[in-house]
């Protein structure tokens, strides 16, 4: 089976993570993604730490299954070649500071005249308009400004950045959704459109019920560690040999009874402080102390088995190494091997899409810088090897 986006063609002008994450999603779903990089430099992600051959492990993971051409779109000759490429593609993705491509005449207004069906997706820190539009932004900036860091970590501790680059990957995923929506609408209208995704916007959207609780109570949410503000027990506990989590989000009295029995704390089942979720939440510190004292006496595997038998939602706090050995992760094929000239079969985190009528996943290795320049310019623009060689001599490609 082919990918569901087979036939969709994408010009990828993006760098580092937010844009490449978006185009990785599209490539994993079968789109043809042509990554356009600066001659001699390429995506700065290529030179990040944890090297695998000429590129970084980071670059390899989010650029799998793409083609790479080198083209200086900011030069007059390069711009002309790029404008000739645009009519051959359905989607353009970029994550420059707003206005950067406009200075080169490559904004949506100009490219939509060249290709009215083009879906032009821009990912930026703060969007294409507003008082912050011209500011550069990185993951930690928008994590801080969205409020995410203020509710992450332990009480009275410093602000913490979650261990994943959510400020980049979440906007990338939303950009992919926006592109797919625009392509669907194009089927009705025949016209493309601009997709404007701001990193800050997407993290505000993802702030769960923090805003709802603030508007409802007037109280500013704060960091509470792994606890949940409206449920208990719902947090991490340390067993005798490691951490695990328990998550009880309902007021199911029978679940509470089963939990107390499995934990060997039958007396808690009749304790008036803990009879319902509201009481457990109000007395969460006393409850957590009692549970922690009990859980510390036995191993994590003991508790996971005992609570699991009682159908209590729970799970281990895995290290990254643990995740690679997890039976469910392996069963679902969430680690995929892609070929790499320096590393052989290189493992990456796989796509989560499981489709009954199509395939999804890495379509091949990450490209070498400019690996497909001659191929793409020859196929789309009719340039010969000699033509491309002359462009290289002039620094255009």
One Martini backbone bead per residue (centre of mass of N, CA, C, O) as a GRO file, in nm:
protein
  397
    1UNK     BB    1   0.100   0.034   0.017
    2UNK     BB    2   0.039   0.359   0.015
    3UNK     BB    3   0.042   0.671   0.090
    4UNK     BB    4  -0.201   0.916   0.148
    5UNK     BB    5   0.013   1.152   0.015
    6UNK     BB    6   0.032   1.065  -0.257
    7UNK     BB    7   0.132   1.342  -0.477
    8UNK     BB    8   0.236   1.524  -0.267
    9UNK     BB    9   0.415   1.838  -0.288
   10UNK     BB   10   0.715   1.963  -0.114
   11UNK     BB   11   0.850   2.269  -0.006
   12UNK     BB   12   1.145   2.296   0.212
   13UNK     BB   13   1.261   2.593   0.400
   14UNK     BB   14   1.331   2.468   0.664
   15UNK     BB   15   1.457   2.461   1.009
   16UNK     BB   16   1.555   2.238   1.248
   17UNK     BB   17   1.220   2.173   1.373
   18UNK     BB   18   0.929   2.275   1.316
   19UNK     BB   19   0.931   2.232   1.008
   20UNK     BB   20   1.063   1.946   0.986
   21UNK     BB   21   0.838   1.810   1.150
   22UNK     BB   22   0.614   1.865   0.953
   23UNK     BB   23   0.752   1.725   0.699
   24UNK     BB   24   0.780   1.451   0.832
   25UNK     BB   25   0.483   1.389   0.852
   26UNK     BB   26   0.431   1.407   0.546
   27UNK     BB   27   0.639   1.192   0.459
   28UNK     BB   28   0.523   0.955   0.633
   29UNK     BB   29   0.242   0.995   0.448
   30UNK     BB   30   0.381   1.025   0.130
   31UNK     BB   31   0.519   1.272   0.071
   32UNK     BB   32   0.704   1.488  -0.130
   33UNK     BB   33   1.017   1.610  -0.004
   34UNK     BB   34   1.187   1.923  -0.068
   35UNK     BB   35   1.486   2.033   0.044
   36UNK     BB   36   1.589   2.372   0.093
   37UNK     BB   37   1.932   2.470   0.076
   38UNK     BB   38   2.215   2.613   0.150
   39UNK     BB   39   2.501   2.656   0.016
   40UNK     BB   40   2.741   2.494   0.230
   41UNK     BB   41   2.534   2.475   0.488
   42UNK     BB   42   2.249   2.434   0.552
   43UNK     BB   43   2.109   2.293   0.799
   44UNK     BB   44   2.198   2.353   1.125
   45UNK     BB   45   2.123   2.060   1.229
   46UNK     BB   46   2.369   1.907   1.105
   47UNK     BB   47   2.577   2.039   1.349
   48UNK     BB   48   2.491   1.894   1.576
   49UNK     BB   49   2.499   1.692   1.815
   50UNK     BB   50   2.546   1.374   1.773
   51UNK     BB   51   2.716   1.211   1.556
   52UNK     BB   52   2.648   1.087   1.207
   53UNK     BB   53   2.880   1.144   1.040
   54UNK     BB   54   2.790   1.444   0.879
   55UNK     BB   55   2.555   1.424   1.085
   56UNK     BB   56   2.300   1.447   1.294
   57UNK     BB   57   2.075   1.272   1.471
   58UNK     BB   58   1.860   1.488   1.459
   59UNK     BB   59   1.846   1.528   1.154
   60UNK     BB   60   1.782   1.236   1.075
   61UNK     BB   61   1.505   1.206   1.227
   62UNK     BB   62   1.349   1.475   1.075
   63UNK     BB   63   1.468   1.395   0.752
   64UNK     BB   64   1.331   1.159   0.663
   65UNK     BB   65   1.242   1.096   0.330
   66UNK     BB   66   1.406   1.321   0.188
   67UNK     BB   67   1.504   1.580  -0.016
   68UNK     BB   68   1.806   1.754  -0.147
   69UNK     BB   69   1.861   2.099  -0.216
   70UNK     BB   70   2.064   2.353  -0.349
   71UNK     BB   71   1.955   2.705  -0.291
   72UNK     BB   72   1.979   3.053  -0.351
   73UNK     BB   73   1.696   3.242  -0.287
   74UNK     BB   74   1.857   3.534  -0.237
   75UNK     BB   75   1.925   3.524  -0.519
   76UNK     BB   76   1.843   3.608  -0.831
   77UNK     BB   77   1.884   3.329  -0.967
   78UNK     BB   78   1.758   3.153  -0.744
   79UNK     BB   79   1.481   3.282  -0.747
   80UNK     BB   80   1.411   3.207  -1.038
   81UNK     BB   81   1.423   2.899  -0.995
   82UNK     BB   82   1.212   2.884  -0.771
   83UNK     BB   83   0.972   2.999  -0.938
   84UNK     BB   84   0.982   2.749  -1.131
   85UNK     BB   85   0.910   2.532  -0.910
   86UNK     BB   86   0.634   2.605  -0.773
   87UNK     BB   87   0.422   2.484  -0.989
   88UNK     BB   88   0.514   2.171  -0.897
   89UNK     BB   89   0.370   2.242  -0.618
   90UNK     BB   90   0.157   2.232  -0.323
   91UNK     BB   91   0.380   2.298  -0.095
   92UNK     BB   92   0.494   2.535   0.156
   93UNK     BB   93   0.768   2.551   0.397
   94UNK     BB   94   0.829   2.791   0.669
   95UNK     BB   95   1.065   2.943   0.949
   96UNK     BB   96   1.093   3.238   0.934
   97UNK     BB   97   1.112   3.542   0.992
   98UNK     BB   98   0.904   3.767   0.938
   99UNK     BB   99   0.992   3.896   0.603
  100UNK     BB  100   1.233   3.745   0.478
  101UNK     BB  101   1.099   3.642   0.206
  102UNK     BB  102   0.987   3.914   0.112
  103UNK     BB  103   1.266   4.042   0.038
  104UNK     BB  104   1.279   3.807  -0.204
  105UNK     BB  105   0.980   3.767  -0.322
  106UNK     BB  106   0.855   3.497  -0.133
  107UNK     BB  107   0.571   3.546  -0.081
  108UNK     BB  108   0.248   3.466  -0.104
  109UNK     BB  109   0.154   3.682  -0.307
  110UNK     BB  110   0.359   3.590  -0.531
  111UNK     BB  111   0.325   3.272  -0.537
  112UNK     BB  112   0.012   3.267  -0.599
  113UNK     BB  113   0.056   3.366  -0.893
  114UNK     BB  114   0.225   3.120  -0.987
  115UNK     BB  115   0.041   2.936  -0.762
  116UNK     BB  116  -0.288   2.916  -0.670
  117UNK     BB  117  -0.260   2.612  -0.524
  118UNK     BB  118  -0.087   2.706  -0.297
  119UNK     BB  119   0.040   2.596   0.014
  120UNK     BB  120   0.139   2.835   0.267
  121UNK     BB  121   0.360   2.762   0.534
  122UNK     BB  122   0.398   2.935   0.849
  123UNK     BB  123   0.653   2.928   1.100
  124UNK     BB  124   0.648   3.102   1.415
  125UNK     BB  125   0.667   3.243   1.713
  126UNK     BB  126   0.410   3.491   1.665
  127UNK     BB  127   0.356   3.539   1.379
  128UNK     BB  128   0.256   3.769   1.113
  129UNK     BB  129   0.144   3.933   1.362
  130UNK     BB  130   0.202   4.177   1.581
  131UNK     BB  131   0.422   4.294   1.832
  132UNK     BB  132   0.612   4.006   1.796
  133UNK     BB  133   0.667   3.916   1.496
  134UNK     BB  134   0.995   3.999   1.479
  135UNK     BB  135   1.062   3.788   1.672
  136UNK     BB  136   1.258   3.564   1.784
  137UNK     BB  137   1.227   3.196   1.840
  138UNK     BB  138   1.232   2.946   2.088
  139UNK     BB  139   1.125   2.698   2.267
  140UNK     BB  140   1.179   2.827   2.556
  141UNK     BB  141   1.031   3.091   2.506
  142UNK     BB  142   0.738   2.972   2.462
  143UNK     BB  143   0.726   2.809   2.718
  144UNK     BB  144   0.738   3.058   2.900
  145UNK     BB  145   0.508   3.248   2.769
  146UNK     BB  146   0.262   3.026   2.795
  147UNK     BB  147   0.307   2.891   3.107
  148UNK     BB  148   0.437   2.606   3.118
  149UNK     BB  149   0.680   2.658   3.322
  150UNK     BB  150   0.493   2.747   3.569
  151UNK     BB  151   0.363   2.426   3.576
  152UNK     BB  152   0.662   2.314   3.600
  153UNK     BB  153   0.731   2.122   3.866
  154UNK     BB  154   0.806   2.207   4.179
  155UNK     BB  155   0.730   2.345   4.449
  156UNK     BB  156   0.935   2.627   4.478
  157UNK     BB  157   1.067   2.601   4.218
  158UNK     BB  158   1.199   2.633   3.934
  159UNK     BB  159   1.170   2.677   3.625
  160UNK     BB  160   1.066   2.428   3.377
  161UNK     BB  161   1.170   2.237   3.112
  162UNK     BB  162   1.070   2.020   2.927
  163UNK     BB  163   1.239   1.737   2.776
  164UNK     BB  164   1.083   1.853   2.530
  165UNK     BB  165   1.027   2.030   2.215
  166UNK     BB  166   0.723   2.159   2.223
  167UNK     BB  167   0.767   2.446   2.079
  168UNK     BB  168   0.811   2.275   1.799
  169UNK     BB  169   0.639   2.012   1.759
  170UNK     BB  170   0.354   2.125   1.791
  171UNK     BB  171   0.360   2.327   1.554
  172UNK     BB  172   0.426   2.112   1.342
  173UNK     BB  173   0.163   1.951   1.376
  174UNK     BB  174  -0.033   2.189   1.320
  175UNK     BB  175   0.072   2.249   1.036
  176UNK     BB  176  -0.011   1.980   0.914
  177UNK     BB  177  -0.311   2.018   0.966
  178UNK     BB  178  -0.343   2.283   0.807
  179UNK     BB  179  -0.255   2.167   0.535
  180UNK     BB  180  -0.473   1.948   0.511
  181UNK     BB  181  -0.709   2.145   0.519
  182UNK     BB  182  -0.624   2.311   0.267
  183UNK     BB  183  -0.629   2.071   0.068
  184UNK     BB  184  -0.925   2.005   0.108
  185UNK     BB  185  -1.037   2.283   0.019
  186UNK     BB  186  -0.909   2.277  -0.269
  187UNK     BB  187  -1.109   2.064  -0.381
  188UNK     BB  188  -1.341   2.291  -0.391
  189UNK     BB  189  -1.181   2.570  -0.499
  190UNK     BB  190  -0.871   2.547  -0.632
  191UNK     BB  191  -0.731   2.686  -0.379
  192UNK     BB  192  -0.508   2.816  -0.196
  193UNK     BB  193  -0.318   2.905   0.114
  194UNK     BB  194  -0.255   3.048   0.418
  195UNK     BB  195  -0.047   2.923   0.690
  196UNK     BB  196  -0.055   3.042   1.031
  197UNK     BB  197   0.200   2.953   1.268
  198UNK     BB  198   0.233   2.980   1.619
  199UNK     BB  199   0.404   2.878   1.882
  200UNK     BB  200   0.249   3.024   2.105
  201UNK     BB  201  -0.036   2.946   2.026
  202UNK     BB  202  -0.008   2.633   2.058
  203UNK     BB  203   0.060   2.637   2.365
  204UNK     BB  204  -0.196   2.770   2.457
  205UNK     BB  205  -0.384   2.550   2.349
  206UNK     BB  206  -0.219   2.316   2.532
  207UNK     BB  207  -0.309   2.423   2.840
  208UNK     BB  208  -0.559   2.295   2.895
  209UNK     BB  209  -0.702   2.384   3.219
  210UNK     BB  210  -0.560   2.643   3.318
  211UNK     BB  211  -0.751   2.864   3.213
  212UNK     BB  212  -1.016   2.757   3.323
  213UNK     BB  213  -0.935   2.770   3.622
  214UNK     BB  214  -0.873   3.070   3.628
  215UNK     BB  215  -1.157   3.173   3.533
  216UNK     BB  216  -1.317   3.020   3.765
  217UNK     BB  217  -1.122   3.116   4.035
  218UNK     BB  218  -0.859   3.326   4.008
  219UNK     BB  219  -0.635   3.117   4.019
  220UNK     BB  220  -0.302   3.064   3.987
  221UNK     BB  221  -0.134   2.839   3.845
  222UNK     BB  222   0.093   2.588   3.964
  223UNK     BB  223   0.342   2.405   4.060
  224UNK     BB  224   0.290   2.022   4.132
  225UNK     BB  225   0.437   1.841   3.971
  226UNK     BB  226   0.274   1.526   3.914
  227UNK     BB  227   0.023   1.639   3.983
  228UNK     BB  228  -0.324   1.692   4.008
  229UNK     BB  229  -0.558   1.948   4.065
  230UNK     BB  230  -0.835   1.724   4.044
  231UNK     BB  231  -0.665   1.462   4.154
  232UNK     BB  232  -0.671   1.155   4.367
  233UNK     BB  233  -0.436   0.969   4.288
  234UNK     BB  234  -0.189   1.178   4.083
  235UNK     BB  235   0.128   1.039   4.062
  236UNK     BB  236   0.444   1.004   4.180
  237UNK     BB  237   0.627   0.715   4.303
  238UNK     BB  238   0.851   0.558   4.535
  239UNK     BB  239   0.995   0.283   4.534
  240UNK     BB  240   1.248   0.078   4.632
  241UNK     BB  241   1.359   0.090   4.290
  242UNK     BB  242   1.145   0.315   4.185
  243UNK     BB  243   0.936   0.472   3.959
  244UNK     BB  244   0.580   0.555   3.964
  245UNK     BB  245   0.237   0.569   3.848
  246UNK     BB  246  -0.076   0.721   3.941
  247UNK     BB  247  -0.426   0.731   3.788
  248UNK     BB  248  -0.708   0.895   3.943
  249UNK     BB  249  -0.997   1.057   3.776
  250UNK     BB  250  -1.225   0.935   3.949
  251UNK     BB  251  -1.534   0.859   4.157
  252UNK     BB  252  -1.481   0.557   4.194
  253UNK     BB  253  -1.540   0.359   4.461
  254UNK     BB  254  -1.434   0.081   4.364
  255UNK     BB  255  -1.152   0.178   4.286
  256UNK     BB  256  -1.068   0.270   4.567
  257UNK     BB  257  -1.097  -0.004   4.700
  258UNK     BB  258  -0.894  -0.156   4.521
  259UNK     BB  259  -0.653   0.017   4.584
  260UNK     BB  260  -0.634  -0.024   4.889
  261UNK     BB  261  -0.599  -0.330   4.876
  262UNK     BB  262  -0.344  -0.339   4.691
  263UNK     BB  263  -0.181  -0.143   4.901
  264UNK     BB  264  -0.250  -0.233   5.204
  265UNK     BB  265  -0.491   0.013   5.279
  266UNK     BB  266  -0.789  -0.043   5.399
  267UNK     BB  267  -0.839   0.203   5.594
  268UNK     BB  268  -0.873   0.426   5.370
  269UNK     BB  269  -1.161   0.346   5.267
  270UNK     BB  270  -1.290   0.478   5.556
  271UNK     BB  271  -1.172   0.747   5.536
  272UNK     BB  272  -1.321   1.058   5.540
  273UNK     BB  273  -1.103   1.216   5.365
  274UNK     BB  274  -1.121   0.970   5.111
  275UNK     BB  275  -1.419   0.913   4.977
  276UNK     BB  276  -1.341   1.126   4.759
  277UNK     BB  277  -1.192   1.321   4.530
  278UNK     BB  278  -1.220   1.586   4.681
  279UNK     BB  279  -1.093   1.491   4.945
  280UNK     BB  280  -0.823   1.391   4.827
  281UNK     BB  281  -0.742   1.670   4.715
  282UNK     BB  282  -0.754   1.830   4.987
  283UNK     BB  283  -0.562   1.570   5.113
  284UNK     BB  284  -0.299   1.508   4.939
  285UNK     BB  285  -0.056   1.515   5.137
  286UNK     BB  286  -0.150   1.294   5.332
  287UNK     BB  287  -0.193   1.074   5.121
  288UNK     BB  288   0.092   1.071   4.994
  289UNK     BB  289   0.243   0.992   5.253
  290UNK     BB  290   0.106   0.718   5.296
  291UNK     BB  291   0.177   0.595   5.021
  292UNK     BB  292   0.483   0.630   5.023
  293UNK     BB  293   0.542   0.453   5.269
  294UNK     BB  294   0.435   0.193   5.134
  295UNK     BB  295   0.589   0.187   4.854
  296UNK     BB  296   0.888   0.176   4.977
  297UNK     BB  297   0.872  -0.144   5.070
  298UNK     BB  298   0.858  -0.205   4.758
  299UNK     BB  299   0.862  -0.284   4.446
  300UNK     BB  300   0.769  -0.182   4.144
  301UNK     BB  301   0.673  -0.455   4.026
  302UNK     BB  302   0.479  -0.518   4.251
  303UNK     BB  303   0.289  -0.273   4.218
  304UNK     BB  304   0.217  -0.306   3.917
  305UNK     BB  305   0.086  -0.583   3.958
  306UNK     BB  306  -0.119  -0.521   4.182
  307UNK     BB  307  -0.263  -0.281   4.040
  308UNK     BB  308  -0.324  -0.423   3.775
  309UNK     BB  309  -0.515  -0.643   3.892
  310UNK     BB  310  -0.709  -0.391   3.996
  311UNK     BB  311  -0.737  -0.177   3.761
  312UNK     BB  312  -0.510   0.037   3.806
  313UNK     BB  313  -0.378   0.314   3.697
  314UNK     BB  314  -0.044   0.243   3.572
  315UNK     BB  315   0.323   0.319   3.567
  316UNK     BB  316   0.630   0.355   3.462
  317UNK     BB  317   0.930   0.538   3.491
  318UNK     BB  318   1.095   0.580   3.210
  319UNK     BB  319   1.353   0.552   3.034
  320UNK     BB  320   1.475   0.561   2.727
  321UNK     BB  321   1.585   0.275   2.743
  322UNK     BB  322   1.322   0.145   2.839
  323UNK     BB  323   1.147   0.213   2.591
  324UNK     BB  324   1.308   0.034   2.384
  325UNK     BB  325   1.205  -0.236   2.570
  326UNK     BB  326   0.913  -0.210   2.535
  327UNK     BB  327   0.660  -0.415   2.444
  328UNK     BB  328   0.456  -0.209   2.321
  329UNK     BB  329   0.650  -0.047   2.147
  330UNK     BB  330   0.741  -0.290   1.981
  331UNK     BB  331   0.465  -0.389   1.879
  332UNK     BB  332   0.405  -0.093   1.739
  333UNK     BB  333   0.668   0.009   1.592
  334UNK     BB  334   0.823   0.281   1.738
  335UNK     BB  335   1.089   0.160   1.602
  336UNK     BB  336   1.282   0.266   1.326
  337UNK     BB  337   1.462   0.159   1.046
  338UNK     BB  338   1.719   0.340   0.882
  339UNK     BB  339   1.923   0.413   0.641
  340UNK     BB  340   2.291   0.461   0.670
  341UNK     BB  341   2.609   0.512   0.559
  342UNK     BB  342   2.746   0.522   0.864
  343UNK     BB  343   2.520   0.328   1.046
  344UNK     BB  344   2.317   0.192   0.882
  345UNK     BB  345   2.088   0.097   1.097
  346UNK     BB  346   1.870   0.355   1.206
  347UNK     BB  347   1.713   0.463   1.486
  348UNK     BB  348   1.372   0.577   1.514
  349UNK     BB  349   1.100   0.746   1.568
  350UNK     BB  350   0.796   0.672   1.488
  351UNK     BB  351   0.505   0.684   1.363
  352UNK     BB  352   0.163   0.687   1.494
  353UNK     BB  353   0.040   0.595   1.232
  354UNK     BB  354  -0.252   0.377   1.186
  355UNK     BB  355  -0.350   0.236   0.878
  356UNK     BB  356  -0.574   0.034   0.695
  357UNK     BB  357  -0.530   0.182   0.381
  358UNK     BB  358  -0.226   0.257   0.464
  359UNK     BB  359   0.091   0.387   0.477
  360UNK     BB  360   0.337   0.461   0.746
  361UNK     BB  361   0.657   0.616   0.738
  362UNK     BB  362   0.967   0.586   0.675
  363UNK     BB  363   1.102   0.621   0.334
  364UNK     BB  364   1.400   0.698   0.438
  365UNK     BB  365   1.666   0.867   0.441
  366UNK     BB  366   1.856   1.112   0.491
  367UNK     BB  367   1.997   1.370   0.327
  368UNK     BB  368   2.230   1.493   0.159
  369UNK     BB  369   2.374   1.770   0.072
  370UNK     BB  370   2.240   1.808  -0.242
  371UNK     BB  371   2.171   1.519  -0.361
  372UNK     BB  372   1.903   1.631  -0.558
  373UNK     BB  373   1.961   1.868  -0.749
  374UNK     BB  374   1.988   1.746  -1.035
  375UNK     BB  375   1.726   1.587  -1.034
  376UNK     BB  376   1.517   1.817  -0.986
  377UNK     BB  377   1.615   2.026  -1.203
  378UNK     BB  378   1.583   1.827  -1.434
  379UNK     BB  379   1.284   1.742  -1.406
  380UNK     BB  380   1.147   2.038  -1.369
  381UNK     BB  381   1.362   2.232  -1.568
  382UNK     BB  382   1.574   2.081  -1.771
  383UNK     BB  383   1.847   2.045  -1.650
  384UNK     BB  384   2.170   1.986  -1.678
  385UNK     BB  385   2.467   1.894  -1.556
  386UNK     BB  386   2.607   2.144  -1.674
  387UNK     BB  387   2.417   2.354  -1.559
  388UNK     BB  388   2.464   2.279  -1.260
  389UNK     BB  389   2.769   2.326  -1.262
  390UNK     BB  390   2.749   2.632  -1.316
  391UNK     BB  391   2.586   2.701  -1.064
  392UNK     BB  392   2.805   2.611  -0.867
  393UNK     BB  393   3.027   2.812  -0.956
  394UNK     BB  394   2.819   3.061  -0.868
  395UNK     BB  395   2.658   2.967  -0.592
  396UNK     BB  396   2.350   2.879  -0.636
  397UNK     BB  397   2.404   2.546  -0.559
   0.00000   0.00000   0.00000
